[in-house]
Amino acid sequence: MSSSKAAAARLATRAKASPARRPAVKPALKAAAPSSNGEAAAPAEALRLAGEIERALKDGRLDILTPEAMQALMATLCKLYAANVEQGAPYLPVGPRSGVTPTDVMVVASKLLRATNLQVFELGMWQSWTGR
């Protein structure tokens, strides 16, 4: 089997398996009420953490998170965003005033593909099949 046929077959297998692995969820960007024990709601805590990390970046402190913490956050955010998109959420992963550069996106996208053993060809095939 040619490498492009193998990649297409692997992608088809992943696409078939993907919906069954994802639980149905409601979009997560709605304001959440504080928990019963008085702790801050998850959205407020996430925004606080994002602000703290952003300030550290501006100060040149790239060690604000350990690699393990960064991987855990990235993985969880990828799963949460994908679940929301599958439920019809219309928003993009970063806002227009986020300050994320095209280079930032290319670096992260490239490393996400590598981390999951995907090729750009497979991404293109998936996009053409799903319309996403």
N, C-alpha and C positions, 0 to 999 in steps of 0.2 A: 504494500500500500504506500502511495506517495506521502510525503510529509504533509502536504496540504490536505489530502484525504484523511489521513490519520488525525490531523488537528480538527477537521470538521466533524469526524466521528466522535472524538473526545468531547468537543463542545456540545454536540447533540446529546450525548449521554449526560453531561453536566446540566444542560438545560432541562432535560426530563426530570432529573433528580432534584433540581433546585426548588420547585414549588412545594414539594412534600416536606422538605427540611425546614421551611420557614413557617413559624406560627403566625396566625392572623393577629394583627395588632392595629390599634388605632394610631393616627398620627400623633407624634410625641411633642410637638411644639405648642400644644395648648397649655395654658397656665394650669399648673397643678396646685391643689390646696396643700397646706402643710400637713405632715403626717400626724397621726394621733398622739405621738409622743412629743410633739412640739418641734421636731427637727425641721430645718429648712427644706423646702420643696426641691426636687431634683433640678428643675430648670434654673432656679435661682443659684443653686450650688454650681451648676455647670457654667453659668455665666460668670460667676465669681472666679472659678478656676481658669476659665479662658482669659479673663482680665489679668489675673496674676501671671499667667504664662506670657501673655502679650507684653506686660511691663518688663518681665525678665528678658525677653527678646530685645526690647528696645535698649535695655541696659547692657546687652551683649552677654548675658548669662545663659549660655546654651545648655548648661547642666541642670536646669530647673527641674527636669524629669530624668529619671534613670531610663536606660533603653527599655527595660522591662515594663515600666509604667507607661512609656510612650507607646509601646507595642500593644499593651492592654487597652489603652484608650482608643488607638487607631482601629483595632479590631472591633471593639464594641461599637464605635461610631459608624464604621462601615456596615455592620450588621443592622444597626438601628435605622440608618438612612435607607438601606436597601429594602428593609421591611416596610418602611413608610412609603417608599416609591411604589412597591408592589401593591399597596393598599390605595394608591391613587394620589398620594401627596404631590402637589404641583410645584413645590419649591426646589430650587437648586441647592447643592451642598454648601456653597459659600455665597454670601450676599454681594451685591455690587460695590459696597464700600468696605469690604473686608480687608483690603490691602494685599490680598493674595495675588502674586504676579503669575504671568503665564509660565515663567521658569519654575516657580514653586509647584504649579500644577503638573508640569511635565516631569519633574523629579519624582513627585509623589506617585503619579500615575505609573511611571516606569517601574518604580520599586514595588508598587502594589502588584503589578502584573508579574514581576519576577518572583515575589514572595508566594504567589499562588500558582506558579508554574504555567502562566498563560503567555501567549504571544500576541503581538499587535494584530496579526492576521485573525486570531480567534476573536478578539474584541470586535473587529470589523464585521466578521461573520455574524456574531451574536447581535450586533446593532442592526444589521440588515434583516435578520430573522425576526427580531422583536419590535423593531421600529423605535427603539429607545436611543 
